[in-house]
C-alpha cells in the first residue's frame, strides 16, 4: 500500500475555479480507481489560490485481478463442419485462449478470462492527463497556444509512494516539485513522500487544507476583533470566499472615521464586503463599530505596513457613499415616486411608474380571489414606495451599492418618517435575491415580490422573449423559482395561472401568448419539485397537471412521495391497474351514463365501492386532507383487481362494453381528483 498525491500549481485561481477543479479532480481520480479495481483507504482533496490537490491514502500497488465471462461469436459462426473457423481462432488468439478454455451455451461461445493485475503507477500515468484535460469549468482562458484552464498551470506534482508518476499535460512534465507561498516560502520544494506534503508546505507559508485554513481564519478574526473591543460580524459566504483568497490566513484590523456611522449601516457593510472583502466589527448588541477586519495572506507582523492602504481604499468608498446619501436626503420618498415616470422598465413595455400601477391592479385582483390575511393599506403603500430608491444616487450611481435596491428604500423611508412596518415590507420585497437566499418574512412583502416577478415575466412575454432553460439574461428562471419558493414557504394558495392571465390582461398582452409562458413555468416547476424538493420525477409527473395552485401541487406531491415510501407495493398495484385502464380507454372520448342494472357481480362490487367513496373523497380533496384521501382510495384496489380478473371489458355486446368502459372511466376520474396515477413508474 502506498499514498498517492497529485497537485496542480497555477496562477491565482478565482474561488469558484478552485472549487470546480477540486471537485472535478477528486471525482475523476476516485472514478478511475474504482473502475480499474484499485482499492484505497481514503481520498480527499482541497485547494488554495495557487494549487489544487488530491490525496489518496493506502492505495493498492496493482489492480485487483477479476475473473470475467466474455461472450464470443455464435456457435454456427465459430464452427463449420465441426471445425474451428477463423472467427473462433481470432477470438481465442486475441485473448490468449485455447479451444479447451471455451464453453458453449445459448447458441454462443463463452470463455472465462482474468483481467487486472496492472501496476497502479502505470494506470495513473496513462489516465491522469485525460482526467486533467477533461475538467469542466464555466469559464477558461487559453495559453501555450490552446491549453484551456481557468488560469495557467505552472507545475505538476504527482507521486505514488516515493516514486514520481510520470506524464505530461499542458506542456509540463510531472515531478516531485512544488512551490511555497509567493512571499513566505521557497520556490522549489522537493516532496519526497505524500505524507510530508502538508507539513512541508505549512513550513513554507501555505495551509493547503481549505477547512483548516477557514478555521484558523475565523479564530484570528475573533482574536483580532477583541483588540478593539468587538467581534467580527460573521458571514459564512464571505468567510468561504476569503478562505479561497489566501494561502496564509493572517488578519489585521483597520479603522475609519466615526462620522461615517451616520450612514445607513448596510451601506458601510456593502462598502466593506463587496469589493474589499472586509469583515465589519460589531459590539455585544450588534451595533457597528468604526473598525474593519481583513485577511492579508501574509504574516501579521507586517500589518502596520499594509493597514494604511486598506483604510484609504475603504474611506474613499465611504466618502462617495456619504456624498450620495446627503444628496439623496434632499428629496423625500413620495416626491421620488413621481420621478419614476422617467425610468424605463423595459423597452416597448413602459416605465417603472407603469409597473407600480400594474402591481396595484394585480394586488387588488389577488386580494379579491384569495383568503390571505394581510394589511391591505400597508400593502398598497409599500407597492407605491417600493421602487423609489431607483431614483437615488446611491442605487443609480453607487456601483457597489446598486445591489442594495430595496434595502436603501427601507433605510431612506425610515429616516423620512414613513411607517416602520411599511419600510420593513419595502426592504424585504426584493427577496430572495438568489437561490438559497431567505424569502420575505412579512406576508405583504411576499405578495409584492410575487406580483413584481410575475409582471417582469409578462413584460418579457410582451417583448416576444425566447424563454430558454439554458440562457437567462433577464432573470426569468430566477424569478420563476423565487415565486415557487415564496408560495411554498408561506403556504399561499394562489392560482398562478389565473394571476398570470390577469397580469396579461392588465398589461394588454394577447392571451394567445399564455401557453408560451405557462409551459416554461411548468418546466421550472417540474425541476423545482424534483431537484430542489427531492420528489421522485414520476410523482411530479403524476401531480403537476392537477391544477395551477403551486402550493397545492407541492402538498400533493410531498404526501404521495411519503405514502409511496411507506406502502410501495400498494401503490405499485394501483399504478399497474390504472395504466391498464388508461390503455383500454385510450382514444375514447364519449361515455354513456352508467347503468348498474346490467352489471354482473364484480362490476357491481367495483361500482358500489367507488360510488360509496366518492362523496368522502371529494370532501377530503376540498379539505386538503391528502394522506387520508390516499388511504381511502387504496381500498378500491382489491375491487379493481377482481374486476380485471373476472370481467372481459371489450365484449362484443355493445351495451355491456360501453357500460364497462364508462365504469372504468368513472373510477379513473376518482383517482384523478388527486393526480394521474398511471404515470407512476413501477
C-alpha positions as CSV (number, residue, x, y, z in Angstrom):
1,X,0.0,0.0,0.0
2,X,1.3,3.5,-0.9
3,X,-0.2,7.0,-0.7
4,X,-0.8,9.0,-3.9
5,X,-0.6,12.8,-4.2
6,X,-1.5,15.0,-7.2
7,X,-1.1,18.8,-7.1
8,X,-1.7,21.2,-9.9
9,X,0.1,24.5,-9.3
10,X,-1.4,27.5,-11.0
11,X,-1.6,31.3,-11.3
12,X,-4.1,32.7,-8.7
13,X,-7.4,30.9,-9.3
14,X,-10.8,32.5,-8.5
15,X,-12.6,30.8,-5.7
16,X,-15.2,29.3,-8.0
17,X,-12.5,27.8,-10.1
18,X,-10.7,26.3,-7.1
19,X,-13.9,24.5,-6.0
20,X,-14.7,23.3,-9.5
21,X,-11.2,22.0,-10.1
22,X,-11.1,20.4,-6.6
23,X,-14.4,18.6,-7.2
24,X,-13.5,17.5,-10.7
25,X,-10.1,16.1,-9.8
26,X,-11.4,14.3,-6.8
27,X,-14.3,12.7,-8.7
28,X,-12.1,11.8,-11.7
29,X,-9.4,10.1,-9.7
30,X,-11.9,8.3,-7.5
31,X,-13.8,7.0,-10.5
32,X,-10.6,5.9,-12.2
33,X,-9.5,3.9,-9.1
34,X,-12.9,2.3,-8.7
35,X,-13.3,1.4,-12.4
36,X,-9.8,-0.1,-12.5
37,X,-10.5,-2.2,-9.4
38,X,-7.7,-0.4,-7.4
39,X,-8.5,-0.4,-3.7
40,X,-7.7,2.5,-1.4
41,X,-8.5,3.6,2.2
42,X,-9.5,7.2,1.8
43,X,-9.5,10.1,-0.8
44,X,-9.7,13.8,-0.2
45,X,-9.0,17.0,-2.0
46,X,-8.6,20.7,-1.3
47,X,-7.3,23.9,-2.9
48,X,-5.7,27.3,-2.3
49,X,-5.4,30.3,-4.7
50,X,-2.3,28.7,-6.3
51,X,-2.9,25.0,-6.1
52,X,-5.4,22.2,-6.3
53,X,-4.6,18.8,-4.8
54,X,-5.9,15.3,-4.3
55,X,-4.5,12.9,-1.7
56,X,-5.3,9.2,-1.7
57,X,-4.3,7.1,1.3
58,X,-3.2,3.5,1.2
59,X,-3.6,2.7,-2.4
60,X,-3.1,-0.8,-3.8
61,X,0.1,-1.1,-5.8
62,X,-1.7,-3.1,-8.5
63,X,-5.2,-3.8,-9.8
64,X,-7.2,-6.5,-8.2
65,X,-7.4,-9.5,-10.6
66,X,-11.1,-10.0,-11.7
67,X,-12.5,-13.1,-13.4
68,X,-15.0,-12.3,-16.2
69,X,-17.1,-14.3,-18.5
70,X,-16.9,-12.9,-22.1
71,X,-19.2,-13.7,-25.0
72,X,-17.7,-14.8,-28.3
73,X,-19.2,-15.5,-31.7
74,X,-22.3,-17.6,-32.3
75,X,-21.6,-21.4,-32.4
76,X,-22.7,-21.6,-36.0
77,X,-20.2,-18.9,-36.9
78,X,-17.4,-20.4,-34.7
79,X,-17.6,-23.8,-36.3
80,X,-18.1,-25.1,-39.8
81,X,-18.4,-28.8,-40.4
82,X,-17.3,-29.3,-36.8
83,X,-14.0,-27.5,-37.3
84,X,-13.0,-24.1,-35.8
85,X,-13.4,-21.1,-38.2
86,X,-11.1,-18.1,-38.5
87,X,-13.7,-16.2,-36.4
88,X,-13.2,-18.5,-33.4
89,X,-9.5,-18.7,-33.8
90,X,-9.2,-14.9,-33.9
91,X,-11.4,-14.7,-30.7
92,X,-9.1,-17.2,-28.9
93,X,-5.8,-15.7,-30.2
94,X,-6.8,-12.2,-29.1
95,X,-7.3,-13.3,-25.5
96,X,-4.6,-15.9,-25.3
97,X,-7.0,-18.8,-25.0
98,X,-7.3,-22.3,-26.4
99,X,-10.3,-24.3,-27.5
100,X,-10.2,-26.1,-24.1
101,X,-11.0,-22.7,-22.4
102,X,-14.3,-22.2,-24.0
103,X,-17.9,-23.1,-23.1
104,X,-20.9,-23.5,-25.4
105,X,-24.3,-22.4,-24.3
106,X,-27.4,-20.4,-25.5
107,X,-26.0,-20.7,-29.1
108,X,-22.8,-18.8,-28.3
109,X,-19.2,-19.3,-27.4
110,X,-18.2,-18.1,-23.9
111,X,-14.9,-18.0,-22.1
112,X,-13.7,-17.1,-18.6
113,X,-10.8,-14.6,-18.6
114,X,-8.8,-12.8,-15.9
115,X,-8.5,-9.1,-16.1
116,X,-6.4,-6.8,-14.0
117,X,-3.0,-7.0,-12.2
118,X,-1.6,-3.9,-13.9
119,X,0.6,-1.7,-11.7
120,X,-1.3,1.3,-10.2
121,X,1.5,3.7,-11.1
122,X,1.3,2.8,-14.8
123,X,-2.5,3.2,-14.8
124,X,-2.2,6.7,-13.1
125,X,0.4,7.7,-15.6
126,X,-1.7,6.7,-18.5
127,X,-5.0,8.2,-17.4
128,X,-4.2,11.4,-15.4
129,X,-3.6,13.6,-18.5
130,X,-7.2,12.9,-19.7
131,X,-8.7,13.5,-16.3
132,X,-7.0,16.9,-16.0
133,X,-7.8,17.9,-19.6
134,X,-11.5,16.9,-19.2
135,X,-12.1,19.1,-16.1
136,X,-15.2,21.2,-16.6
137,X,-15.3,25.0,-15.8
138,X,-17.8,27.7,-16.5
139,X,-15.0,29.9,-17.9
140,X,-11.5,29.1,-19.1
141,X,-8.6,31.0,-20.5
142,X,-6.1,29.7,-23.1
143,X,-2.3,29.9,-23.1
144,X,0.5,27.9,-24.7
145,X,-1.4,28.2,-28.0
146,X,-4.5,26.4,-26.9
147,X,-4.3,24.8,-23.4
148,X,-7.5,25.6,-21.5
149,X,-7.9,26.1,-17.8
150,X,-9.2,29.0,-15.6
151,X,-5.6,30.2,-15.1
152,X,-2.3,28.9,-16.5
153,X,-0.9,25.8,-14.9
154,X,2.7,26.3,-13.8
155,X,3.8,23.0,-12.2
156,X,2.5,19.4,-11.6
157,X,3.4,17.3,-8.6
158,X,2.5,13.6,-8.8
159,X,4.0,11.0,-6.6
160,X,3.0,7.5,-5.7
161,X,4.8,6.5,-2.5
162,X,8.3,7.8,-3.2
163,X,8.1,7.5,-6.9
164,X,7.1,10.1,-9.5
165,X,4.1,9.3,-11.6
166,X,5.3,10.4,-15.0
167,X,3.1,12.0,-17.5
168,X,2.9,15.3,-19.5
169,X,0.0,17.7,-19.9
170,X,-0.2,21.4,-20.8
171,X,3.4,21.2,-22.0
172,X,4.5,20.3,-18.4
173,X,6.1,17.2,-17.1
174,X,5.1,15.9,-13.8
175,X,7.6,15.8,-11.0
176,X,8.1,16.0,-7.2
177,X,8.5,19.7,-7.0
178,X,6.0,22.2,-5.6
179,X,6.2,25.9,-4.6
180,X,5.5,27.6,-1.3
181,X,3.8,31.0,-0.6
182,X,4.8,33.7,-3.0
183,X,6.5,35.8,-0.3
184,X,6.8,33.5,2.7
185,X,8.1,30.2,1.2
186,X,10.7,28.7,-1.1
187,X,10.1,28.5,-4.8
188,X,11.3,24.9,-5.5
189,X,10.4,22.5,-2.8
190,X,11.1,18.7,-3.1
191,X,8.3,16.4,-1.8
192,X,9.8,13.0,-1.1
193,X,6.7,11.3,0.2
194,X,3.0,12.3,0.1
195,X,2.8,12.1,3.9
196,X,5.1,15.1,4.3
197,X,3.3,17.3,1.8
198,X,1.1,19.4,4.2
199,X,3.8,19.8,6.8
200,X,6.4,21.0,4.4
201,X,4.0,23.5,2.8
202,X,2.9,24.8,6.2
203,X,6.6,25.5,6.9
204,X,6.6,27.5,3.6
205,X,3.6,29.7,4.3
206,X,0.8,27.5,2.8
207,X,-2.1,25.9,4.7
208,X,-3.3,23.7,1.9
209,X,-6.4,22.3,3.5
210,X,-9.3,24.7,3.0
211,X,-11.2,23.7,6.1
212,X,-8.2,24.1,8.4
213,X,-7.4,27.5,6.7
214,X,-11.0,28.5,7.3
215,X,-10.9,27.5,11.0
216,X,-7.6,29.4,11.5
217,X,-9.0,32.5,9.7
218,X,-12.2,32.6,11.8
219,X,-10.2,32.1,15.0
220,X,-7.9,35.0,14.1
221,X,-10.8,37.3,13.1
222,X,-12.3,36.8,16.6
223,X,-9.0,37.3,18.4
224,X,-8.0,40.5,16.4
225,X,-11.6,41.9,16.9
226,X,-11.2,41.7,20.6
227,X,-8.3,44.1,20.5
228,X,-10.7,46.9,19.5
229,X,-13.5,45.8,21.9
230,X,-15.7,44.0,19.4
231,X,-16.4,40.8,17.4
232,X,-16.5,40.1,13.7
233,X,-19.9,40.2,12.1
234,X,-19.8,36.6,10.9
235,X,-20.8,36.0,7.3
236,X,-20.5,32.3,6.1
237,X,-20.4,33.2,2.4
238,X,-17.8,35.9,2.9
239,X,-15.7,33.6,5.1
240,X,-15.8,30.9,2.5
241,X,-14.8,33.4,-0.2
242,X,-11.9,34.9,1.8
243,X,-10.7,31.5,2.7
244,X,-10.2,30.9,-1.0
245,X,-8.2,34.2,-1.4
246,X,-5.4,33.4,1.0
247,X,-2.8,30.7,1.5
248,X,-1.6,32.0,4.8
249,X,-4.6,33.3,6.9
250,X,-3.2,36.4,8.6
251,X,-5.7,39.1,9.9
252,X,-5.4,42.8,10.6
253,X,-7.8,45.4,11.8
254,X,-8.3,48.9,10.4
255,X,-10.3,51.9,11.4
256,X,-12.4,54.7,9.8
257,X,-13.9,58.0,11.0
258,X,-16.9,57.7,13.3
259,X,-18.8,60.2,11.2
260,X,-19.4,57.6,8.6
261,X,-21.5,55.7,11.2
262,X,-24.3,58.2,10.4
263,X,-24.7,56.4,7.0
264,X,-27.1,53.5,6.8
265,X,-25.1,50.6,8.2
266,X,-26.0,48.4,5.2
267,X,-24.1,50.9,3.0
268,X,-21.0,50.7,5.2
269,X,-21.1,46.9,5.2
270,X,-21.6,46.8,1.5
271,X,-18.5,49.1,1.0
272,X,-16.5,46.7,3.1
273,X,-17.7,43.4,1.7
274,X,-18.4,43.8,-2.0
275,X,-15.0,44.8,-3.3
276,X,-12.7,44.8,-0.3
277,X,-13.9,41.5,1.4
278,X,-13.5,43.2,4.8
279,X,-15.5,42.0,7.8
280,X,-17.4,44.6,9.8
281,X,-16.8,44.8,13.6
282,X,-19.8,44.9,16.0
283,X,-20.3,45.4,19.7
284,X,-22.2,43.0,22.0
285,X,-25.5,44.4,20.9
286,X,-24.6,44.0,17.3
287,X,-24.0,47.8,16.7
288,X,-21.5,48.6,14.1
289,X,-18.1,49.9,15.4
290,X,-15.7,52.2,13.3
291,X,-13.3,49.2,12.5
292,X,-13.0,46.5,10.0
293,X,-11.1,43.2,9.7
294,X,-9.2,41.9,6.7
295,X,-7.4,38.7,5.8
296,X,-3.9,39.6,4.4
297,X,-2.3,36.4,3.0
298,X,0.8,37.3,5.0
299,X,2.2,37.2,8.5
300,X,0.6,39.7,10.9
301,X,3.9,41.3,11.8
302,X,3.5,43.2,8.5
303,X,0.0,44.5,9.4
304,X,1.2,48.1,10.2
305,X,2.7,48.4,6.7
306,X,-0.4,47.0,5.0
307,X,-3.1,48.7,7.1
308,X,-2.9,52.3,5.7
309,X,-3.6,51.3,2.1
310,X,-6.6,49.2,3.2
311,X,-8.0,52.1,5.3
312,X,-7.5,54.5,2.4
313,X,-9.5,52.4,-0.1
314,X,-12.4,51.9,2.3
315,X,-12.5,55.6,3.3
316,X,-12.6,56.6,-0.4
317,X,-15.7,54.4,-0.9
318,X,-17.4,55.7,2.3
319,X,-16.8,59.3,1.2
320,X,-18.6,58.5,-2.1
321,X,-21.4,56.9,-0.2
322,X,-21.6,59.9,2.1
323,X,-22.0,62.3,-0.8
324,X,-24.7,60.1,-2.4
325,X,-26.5,59.9,0.9
326,X,-26.5,63.7,1.6
327,X,-27.8,64.4,-1.9
328,X,-30.5,61.7,-1.7
329,X,-31.8,63.1,1.6
330,X,-32.8,66.4,-0.1
331,X,-35.7,64.7,-1.9
332,X,-38.3,62.8,0.2
333,X,-39.6,59.4,-1.0
334,X,-43.1,60.5,-2.2
335,X,-41.6,63.1,-4.4
336,X,-39.2,60.5,-5.8
337,X,-42.2,58.3,-6.8
338,X,-43.2,60.9,-9.4
339,X,-39.6,60.7,-10.8
340,X,-40.2,57.0,-11.7
341,X,-42.0,58.2,-14.8
342,X,-38.6,59.0,-16.2
343,X,-37.1,55.5,-15.6
344,X,-37.7,52.9,-18.3
345,X,-38.8,49.5,-17.0
346,X,-38.5,47.6,-20.4
347,X,-38.4,49.0,-23.9
348,X,-41.9,48.9,-25.5
349,X,-43.4,47.9,-22.2
350,X,-43.4,51.1,-20.0
351,X,-41.8,52.9,-17.1
352,X,-41.3,51.9,-13.5
353,X,-44.3,54.1,-12.7
354,X,-46.4,52.0,-15.1
355,X,-45.1,48.9,-13.4
356,X,-46.3,50.2,-10.0
357,X,-49.7,51.0,-11.5
358,X,-50.0,47.4,-12.9
359,X,-48.9,46.0,-9.5
360,X,-51.6,47.8,-7.6
361,X,-54.3,46.4,-10.0
362,X,-52.9,42.9,-9.8
363,X,-52.8,43.2,-6.0
364,X,-56.5,44.2,-6.0
365,X,-57.3,41.1,-8.1
366,X,-55.2,38.8,-5.8
367,X,-56.8,40.0,-2.6
368,X,-60.3,39.6,-4.1
369,X,-59.6,36.0,-5.1
370,X,-57.6,34.6,-2.1
371,X,-58.1,34.5,1.6
372,X,-54.6,35.6,2.6
373,X,-54.8,37.7,5.8
374,X,-52.7,40.9,5.2
375,X,-52.8,44.6,6.0
376,X,-54.1,45.9,2.7
377,X,-53.4,49.6,3.3
378,X,-49.7,48.9,4.2
379,X,-49.5,46.6,1.2
380,X,-50.7,49.4,-1.2
381,X,-48.4,52.0,0.3
382,X,-45.4,49.6,0.1
383,X,-46.2,48.9,-3.6
384,X,-46.2,52.7,-4.3
385,X,-42.9,53.3,-2.5
386,X,-41.2,50.0,-3.3
387,X,-39.1,51.4,-6.2
388,X,-38.4,55.0,-5.3
389,X,-34.8,54.2,-4.5
390,X,-34.1,53.6,-8.2
391,X,-34.1,57.4,-8.5
392,X,-31.4,57.8,-5.8
393,X,-27.8,58.4,-6.5
394,X,-26.9,55.6,-4.1
395,X,-28.6,53.0,-6.3
396,X,-28.3,54.7,-9.7
397,X,-24.7,55.8,-9.5
398,X,-23.3,53.9,-6.5
399,X,-21.7,50.9,-8.3
400,X,-21.2,48.5,-5.4
401,X,-24.4,49.8,-3.7
402,X,-26.7,49.0,-6.6
403,X,-27.3,45.6,-5.1
404,X,-28.9,47.3,-2.1
405,X,-32.1,48.0,-4.0
406,X,-35.0,47.7,-1.6
407,X,-32.7,47.9,1.4
408,X,-31.9,51.6,0.6
409,X,-35.6,52.3,0.1
410,X,-36.2,50.9,3.6
411,X,-33.5,53.0,5.2
412,X,-34.5,56.2,3.5
413,X,-38.2,55.6,4.2
414,X,-37.5,55.2,7.9
415,X,-35.5,58.4,8.0
416,X,-38.3,60.2,6.2
417,X,-40.7,59.2,9.0
418,X,-42.7,56.6,7.0
419,X,-44.5,53.9,9.0
420,X,-41.7,51.5,10.1
421,X,-43.7,48.4,9.1
422,X,-44.2,49.7,5.6
423,X,-40.4,50.4,5.5
424,X,-39.7,46.8,6.5
425,X,-42.0,45.5,3.8
426,X,-40.2,47.6,1.2
427,X,-36.9,46.3,2.5
428,X,-38.0,42.6,2.1
429,X,-39.8,42.8,-1.3
430,X,-36.6,42.0,-3.4
431,X,-36.1,38.7,-1.5
432,X,-35.0,36.1,-2.4
433,X,-32.2,37.7,-4.4
434,X,-30.6,34.3,-5.4
435,X,-31.1,30.6,-4.9
436,X,-30.7,29.7,-1.2
437,X,-31.4,33.3,0.0
438,X,-34.1,33.8,2.6
439,X,-37.7,34.6,1.4
440,X,-39.6,37.7,2.7
441,X,-40.9,37.1,6.2
442,X,-43.8,39.6,6.1
443,X,-46.8,38.4,4.0
444,X,-47.2,41.8,2.4
445,X,-43.6,41.7,1.2
446,X,-44.0,38.2,-0.1
447,X,-47.1,39.2,-2.1
448,X,-45.3,42.2,-3.6
449,X,-42.3,40.1,-4.5
450,X,-44.6,37.6,-6.3
451,X,-46.5,40.4,-8.1
452,X,-43.4,42.2,-9.4
453,X,-41.8,39.0,-10.6
454,X,-45.0,38.0,-12.5
455,X,-45.1,41.4,-14.1
456,X,-41.4,41.0,-15.2
457,X,-42.2,37.6,-16.7
458,X,-45.3,39.0,-18.6
459,X,-43.2,42.0,-19.7
460,X,-40.7,39.6,-21.3
461,X,-43.6,37.8,-22.9
462,X,-44.9,41.0,-24.4
463,X,-41.5,41.6,-26.0
464,X,-41.7,38.1,-27.5
465,X,-38.7,37.0,-25.4
466,X,-37.4,33.5,-26.1
467,X,-37.8,31.7,-22.7
468,X,-34.9,29.3,-22.5
469,X,-33.8,26.7,-19.9
470,X,-30.1,27.4,-20.6
471,X,-29.8,31.2,-21.3
472,X,-31.3,33.6,-18.7
473,X,-30.0,37.1,-19.3
474,X,-33.2,38.8,-17.8
475,X,-33.6,36.5,-14.8
476,X,-36.7,34.7,-15.9
477,X,-35.6,31.5,-14.3
478,X,-34.6,33.2,-11.1
479,X,-37.9,35.0,-10.9
480,X,-39.8,31.8,-11.5
481,X,-38.0,29.8,-8.8
482,X,-38.4,32.7,-6.4
483,X,-42.2,32.7,-7.0
484,X,-42.3,28.9,-6.1
485,X,-40.1,29.4,-3.0
486,X,-42.3,32.2,-1.7
487,X,-45.6,30.4,-2.3
488,X,-44.3,27.2,-0.7
489,X,-42.6,29.0,2.1
490,X,-45.7,30.9,3.1
491,X,-48.2,28.2,2.1
492,X,-50.1,30.6,-0.1
493,X,-53.0,29.0,-2.1
494,X,-52.7,31.1,-5.2
495,X,-54.0,30.2,-8.6
496,X,-50.8,31.1,-10.5
497,X,-52.4,30.6,-13.9
498,X,-55.3,33.0,-13.2
499,X,-52.9,35.5,-11.7
500,X,-50.7,35.5,-14.8
501,X,-53.7,35.8,-17.1
502,X,-54.9,38.8,-15.1
503,X,-51.4,40.4,-15.4
504,X,-51.5,39.8,-19.2
505,X,-55.0,41.5,-19.4
506,X,-53.8,44.5,-17.3
507,X,-50.7,44.9,-19.5
508,X,-52.5,44.4,-22.8
509,X,-50.7,41.1,-23.7
510,X,-52.7,38.8,-26.0
511,X,-54.0,35.7,-24.2
512,X,-52.8,33.7,-27.2
513,X,-49.3,34.0,-25.9
514,X,-50.1,32.5,-22.5
515,X,-49.1,28.9,-23.3
516,X,-45.5,30.0,-24.1
517,X,-45.0,31.4,-20.6
518,X,-47.1,28.7,-18.8
519,X,-45.1,25.8,-20.5
520,X,-41.9,27.5,-19.3
521,X,-43.2,27.8,-15.8
522,X,-44.4,24.2,-15.7
523,X,-40.9,23.0,-16.8
524,X,-39.3,25.0,-14.0
525,X,-41.9,23.7,-11.5
526,X,-41.0,20.1,-12.5
527,X,-37.3,20.9,-11.9
528,X,-38.2,22.7,-8.6
529,X,-40.1,19.7,-7.2
530,X,-37.7,17.1,-8.4
531,X,-34.3,18.7,-7.9
532,X,-34.8,21.1,-5.0
533,X,-37.6,19.4,-3.1
534,X,-36.2,15.9,-3.9
535,X,-39.5,14.4,-5.0
536,X,-39.4,11.4,-7.4
537,X,-39.8,12.5,-11.1
538,X,-42.7,10.2,-11.8
539,X,-44.6,11.5,-8.8
540,X,-44.1,15.1,-10.0
541,X,-45.3,13.9,-13.5
542,X,-48.4,12.4,-11.9
543,X,-49.3,15.6,-9.9
544,X,-48.1,18.6,-12.0
545,X,-51.2,18.8,-14.2
546,X,-53.6,18.7,-11.3
547,X,-54.2,22.5,-11.1
548,X,-52.2,25.8,-11.0
549,X,-52.2,26.2,-7.3
550,X,-48.5,25.7,-6.8
551,X,-48.7,25.1,-3.0
552,X,-51.4,22.6,-3.5
553,X,-49.4,20.8,-6.2
554,X,-46.4,20.8,-3.8
555,X,-48.5,19.4,-0.9
556,X,-50.0,16.6,-3.0
557,X,-46.5,15.6,-4.4
558,X,-45.0,15.6,-0.9
559,X,-47.8,13.5,0.6
560,X,-47.8,11.0,-2.3
561,X,-44.0,10.7,-2.1
562,X,-44.2,10.0,1.6
563,X,-47.0,7.5,1.3
564,X,-45.3,5.6,-1.5
565,X,-42.3,5.1,0.7
566,X,-44.5,3.6,3.4
567,X,-46.6,1.4,1.1
568,X,-44.7,0.8,-2.1
569,X,-46.5,-2.4,-3.1
570,X,-50.0,-1.0,-2.7
571,X,-49.2,2.0,-4.9
572,X,-47.5,-0.2,-7.5
573,X,-50.6,-2.4,-7.8
574,X,-52.8,0.7,-8.3
575,X,-50.4,2.2,-10.8
576,X,-50.4,-1.0,-12.9
577,X,-54.2,-1.2,-12.8
578,X,-54.6,2.4,-13.8
579,X,-52.1,2.0,-16.7
580,X,-54.3,-0.8,-17.9
581,X,-57.4,1.4,-17.5
582,X,-55.7,4.2,-19.5
583,X,-54.7,1.8,-22.3
584,X,-58.3,0.5,-22.6
585,X,-59.8,4.0,-22.6
586,X,-57.3,5.5,-25.0
587,X,-58.9,7.5,-27.8
588,X,-62.4,7.0,-26.3
589,X,-64.0,10.5,-25.8
590,X,-67.6,9.9,-25.0
591,X,-69.1,7.6,-22.4
592,X,-72.8,6.8,-21.7
593,X,-74.4,7.2,-18.3
594,X,-73.5,4.1,-16.1
595,X,-76.4,1.6,-15.8
596,X,-76.0,-0.5,-12.7
597,X,-78.9,-2.7,-13.8
598,X,-76.9,-4.6,-16.4
599,X,-73.8,-5.2,-14.2
600,X,-72.5,-8.5,-13.1
601,X,-71.2,-9.4,-9.7
602,X,-67.7,-7.9,-10.0
603,X,-68.7,-4.8,-11.9
604,X,-71.4,-4.0,-9.3
605,X,-68.9,-4.6,-6.5
606,X,-66.5,-2.1,-8.0
607,X,-69.3,0.4,-8.8
608,X,-70.8,0.3,-5.3
609,X,-67.3,0.6,-3.7
610,X,-66.5,3.6,-5.9
611,X,-69.8,5.4,-5.6
612,X,-69.9,5.0,-1.8
613,X,-66.4,6.5,-1.6
614,X,-66.9,9.4,-4.0
615,X,-68.6,11.9,-1.5
616,X,-65.9,11.4,1.1
617,X,-63.1,11.6,-1.4
618,X,-64.5,14.8,-2.8
619,X,-64.7,16.2,0.7
620,X,-61.2,15.1,1.6
621,X,-59.8,16.8,-1.5
622,X,-61.7,20.0,-0.7
623,X,-60.3,20.0,2.8
624,X,-56.8,19.1,1.5
625,X,-56.6,16.0,3.8
626,X,-54.4,14.2,1.3
627,X,-53.0,11.5,3.4
628,X,-56.5,10.3,4.4
629,X,-57.6,10.6,0.8
630,X,-54.9,8.2,-0.4
631,X,-55.6,5.8,2.4
632,X,-59.3,5.7,1.5
633,X,-58.8,5.3,-2.3
634,X,-56.3,2.5,-1.9
635,X,-59.3,0.5,-0.6
636,X,-60.5,0.3,-4.2
637,X,-57.5,-1.7,-5.3
638,X,-59.0,-5.2,-4.5
639,X,-62.2,-4.4,-6.3
640,X,-60.3,-3.2,-9.4
641,X,-58.2,-6.4,-9.3
642,X,-61.3,-8.6,-9.0
643,X,-62.9,-6.7,-11.9
644,X,-60.0,-7.3,-14.3
645,X,-59.7,-11.0,-13.1
646,X,-63.3,-11.8,-13.8
647,X,-64.7,-9.3,-16.4
648,X,-63.9,-9.1,-20.1
649,X,-64.3,-5.4,-20.9
650,X,-64.2,-5.5,-24.7
651,X,-67.1,-7.9,-25.1
652,X,-69.0,-8.0,-28.4
653,X,-72.2,-6.9,-26.6
654,X,-72.0,-3.1,-27.4
655,X,-74.3,-2.1,-24.4
656,X,-72.2,-4.1,-21.9
657,X,-68.9,-3.0,-23.4
658,X,-69.8,0.7,-23.2
659,X,-71.2,0.3,-19.7
660,X,-67.9,-1.3,-18.6
661,X,-65.8,1.4,-20.2
662,X,-67.9,4.1,-18.5
663,X,-67.4,2.4,-15.2
664,X,-63.6,2.3,-15.7
665,X,-63.7,6.0,-16.7
666,X,-65.6,6.8,-13.6
667,X,-63.0,5.0,-11.4
668,X,-60.2,6.7,-13.3
669,X,-61.7,10.1,-12.6
670,X,-61.9,9.4,-8.9
671,X,-58.2,8.9,-8.8
672,X,-57.6,12.0,-11.0
673,X,-59.1,14.0,-8.2
674,X,-55.6,13.7,-6.8
675,X,-53.4,13.0,-9.9
676,X,-52.7,10.8,-12.8
677,X,-51.5,7.6,-11.0
678,X,-50.9,5.8,-14.3
679,X,-47.7,7.9,-14.6
680,X,-46.2,6.3,-11.6
681,X,-43.2,4.1,-12.5
682,X,-43.4,0.5,-11.2
